[in-house]
Amino acid sequence: MELRHIRYFVAVADSGSVSGAARSQLHTSQPSLSRHLLDLEEGLGVKLFDRKSRGIYLTDAGFIFLEHCRQILKQVDDAVAAAQSAPAILRVGILPGLEDTVLPRLNRIVAQYSSGAEMRITGASSPRLIDGLRAGTIDIAFLRQDEDAPDIHFDLTGHNEIALFLSAGHPLARQAEIGYTDLVRQTYVSVARQSAPALWRTIETWAQRKNLSLEPTHEAGNTASAFSLIRAVNGFSLLPTFTSQFLLPGVLVRQLADGPAALPLMIGHRPKSHSRASALVSIVRARWGRDTHHTIAVRSN
């Protein structure tokens, strides 16, 4: 028995006529409706209607069944209304450190088009955010593009400059201007490729173009770990400038002359997602793209 059988049964009971219910309420053919009613009776194993020349009438079992069917349909209608009135939830993934840049603008866009919408934020590395998009636990993410993620759609939304981070006691910290040749034979701290593949590729490409041997002496699992290592080993690292807000005491940020290209920042989403937030995702992408792409400026200490 399906829900449509219950709706058909109630419509015929209210109308008192198969042809009348088929024509005015259900917009189907009389033979098709009659077959559904017979299927319902066969499935229940009881007779719901007495069919006479003057019309169709409910049996005693039909009256009892009708009362329960009305309750079922009311519960279904109430459930549909509750689901439709529930606020949309937009699950947003953001690279750690970009919250202050992304969220105020995102809040304005979402509030303009859906005042009751809620946002739930996940801060994680780009690979983890892509996993969340694929798993359906994230609807939209601000992240780096991954060449191995053809199932994710990426829209360019801005750029993040890469700067030189080094310990306060590092010899280069005293130079007014630092060039890439100054990095030769210095203690280099890199962020692991699996945590920041886009950053890793950008620096690798830049070093090859400059014919710079830039082999990491130490490898950090994330930015916070990189800062700790920079300070502990009196080394340097190349990181996006927005991470300067997480600086530890004893770590400085400096401009690097002719350094790596800025990192593209993307809005990522999964096109085949059927989330209730899909409409909001489309709105955010359209509104964000209307504005001029922005670059987060370096902040020197």
N, C-alpha and C positions, 0 to 999 in steps of 0.2 A: 504494500500500500504506500502510495506517495502522497505528498501534500496536495498535489493537484486533484487527486481523487476526493479528498476531503472538501476542497473548495467546490468541486463540481457537485458533490452530494448536497452541500448546504444550499447552493444556488438553486438546484432543482426542487429541494424541499420548500424553499421560500417562494418559488415561482408556482409550484404545483403543476408544472408542465415542463416536459423535456424540451419541447420545441421552443417554448417561451424563454427558458433559461439559456438555451443554445443561441437564440437570436439576440436577446436584449442584454444579457449579462456576460456571457462567456465568449461570444463572437466565434463560435465554432459550429460545425454542422451537427444536425440532430443525430444522424447515424453514428458519428464519432462519439458524441456524448453518451448515447445509449450503450455503446460498447464499453466505455469507461465505467459506467454504473454497474454493468454486469460483471466486469472484472473485479470491482470493489466487493460486490456481494459474494462472488466466488471466493475471493481472498479471505473474507470474514467468515464464510460458511453460514451466513444467515441471510434471510430475505429482508431487505430494507423498505421495499415498495410493493404495494399492490397495484398492478396495472389493470385498469378497467377502461371500458369504452368511453366513460365520461371524464377520464383523467387518471392521474397517478397519485396514490395516497401512501402515507407512511404507515408501516406496520408498527406494532408495539416496540419491536427491536429498533426500528428506524427512529422512533421518538427518543428512545434512550441514547442511541448513537448520536443523534442530532445535538442533544444537549452537550455532550462531551466534545463534539466537533466544534461547536461555537467557542468553547473555552480554549481549545487548541488554537483556533485561528486568531483569537484575541491575544493569546500569549505570543504567537508568531508576529502579529502586527506590532505589539508592544516592544518586542525584541528588535524589530527592524527600526522602529522609531528611536529607540535608545541608541542603537548603533549609529544611525545617521546623525543624531544630535551630539554624539561624543566628539570632543575636540580632536582635530588632527594632531598627530605627533610627528614632528620632523626630527629625525635622528641624524645629527651632524657630527662628522669626523673632522678634526682639526689637528694639524701639526702642532705639537707643544711649542708655545711661544708666540703663536699667531692669534691667540684668543682676543687680545685687546684690539687688534687690527680688524679682525673679521666679525666678531660677534655684534658690536654696536650697529654696524651697517646691516648685518643679516637680520637683527631684531627689527629694525625699521621696515625692511622689505616685507618680512613675514607679518608684522602687525598691520601693515597697510592693507594686505589682501586677506588676512584671516586673523581677526582679533582674538579668537579663542584658541588659536593653535599653540601647542606647547613645543619646546625644543629640548632635546636631550643631547648633551655634548659628550663626545668621546675624544680624548686626546691620545694620539698614538703616532708611531712612525708610519710612513707611507705604505710599506708592505702590509702592515697590520690593518690600515684603513682600507686597502684594496680587498683584503680578506673579508672585512666587515661588509663591504659593498656586495661582494659575491655571496656571502651568507645571508644577506637581507637584514642584518642587524644595524646597518647604516644606510640612510637614504641618499645623502650627499656628503661629499668630503672635500676639504681644501688640502691639497697634497701635491706631491711630485708625480709626474707621469712615469709610468712603468712600460717599457717597450714590450714586456712579456704579458701584458694585460689587454689583449685585443677585445675582450668582452666588456671593458669599461670605456665609457666615452669621457674624453677630457676636453675642457674648454680653458683656454688661456685667460687668466685673470690678473696677472701681475708678475713681478720679478722680485727676487731677493738678492741683494748684493752679497758677495763673499768677501770677508775681511780676514786679516791676520790677527790671531789671538796668541798671546805669548805671556810668559811669566814676567812679573815686574822686574826681576833681577836679570832678565835675559840681556845679553849685550846689544841686541838689535833694538831694545826698548829705548835706548838713548839716541838712536838715529832720527833725524828730522824726516828723512824719506827712506822708505824701504822698498827695494826692488826684488824681483824674483831671484836674481843671482845671489842675493844676500842669504838665501835660504840653503844654499849648498853646504853640506856637511853640518847642518844644524839638527838638533834632536826634534824629529817630526812625530806628532801624535795625530793619527787619523781616526775617523769614526768608521766602524766596521761596515763593510760593503752591504751586508745583509740588512743592516739597520737604515742606511741612507744610500741606496744605490745610485740615485740621481746625483747627489753631491759627489760621490766617489767617482762616477764617470766623468763629471765636469772637470774635476781636478786632474784626473788622469789624462784627459784629452788636452787640457791646458799645458800640463807638464811635458807631454810628448811634443806639442807644438813649439815649446820653448827649449826643447832639448835639455830639459831639466831632470836630473835623476832625483826623484822624490820618493824614495822608499821609506815607508813608515817604520820608525824605531819602536813605537808602541801603538797599540790599537785599542780604542775605547768602544764600549758597547753603545754609548749614547753621548749626547752633548754634555750632560752633567759629569759623566765619567771623564770626558775629554778635558774639561776644566780642571778636575782634580789631578789628572795626569800632567797637564801642562805645568801646574804649580809644583807638583812633586818632583818632576824630572828636569825642571827648568827648560822646558821645550816650547814648541809653537804648534799651532794647528790652523787650518783654513776652514772657516765655518760661516754660515749665513749671519749677517749682521744682527738680525732680530734676536739671536740667542744671547746678545750682550746683556739682556735684562736678567739673565741667570748667572752673570759673572760672579765668581768667588773673589774674595779679597786676595790681592796678589796676582791677579790675572788682568791683563790689559788688552784693548783692541786697537789696532792701527790700520790705516789704509795701506794697501799694497799696490805699488805702481805697476800698471799693466798686469793686473792679477787675472784670475779666472773670470769667465763670463758669468753674468748674473743667472741665478737659478730660476727657471720659469715656475710660477705657482699656478696650479690648475684647480678647477672645480671638476670633480669626478662624480659620475653617477652610472648606474647600470640601466641601459635603455629598456631592457625587457622586464624591469621591475614592475610589479602590480601592487605596490604599496599604496595605502590611502593617501600618502603624502606625495604621490607622483605629480599632482597638479601644483603643489607648492614648490617642488623641485624645479619644474618647468618655469614657474614664475621667477624664482631666485636666479636661475641661469639667464633668463631674458633680461631682467632688470640689471644684473651685475654686468652683463655685456654691454649695456648702453653707456656706461661710464668709461672714462679714460683709464687704461691700464695704469696701475700705480707701481712704483718701486719703493720699497722700504729703505730709507736712507741709513747710512752708517752712522754710528754714534761713537765718537772717540772719547777715550778717558785720558 
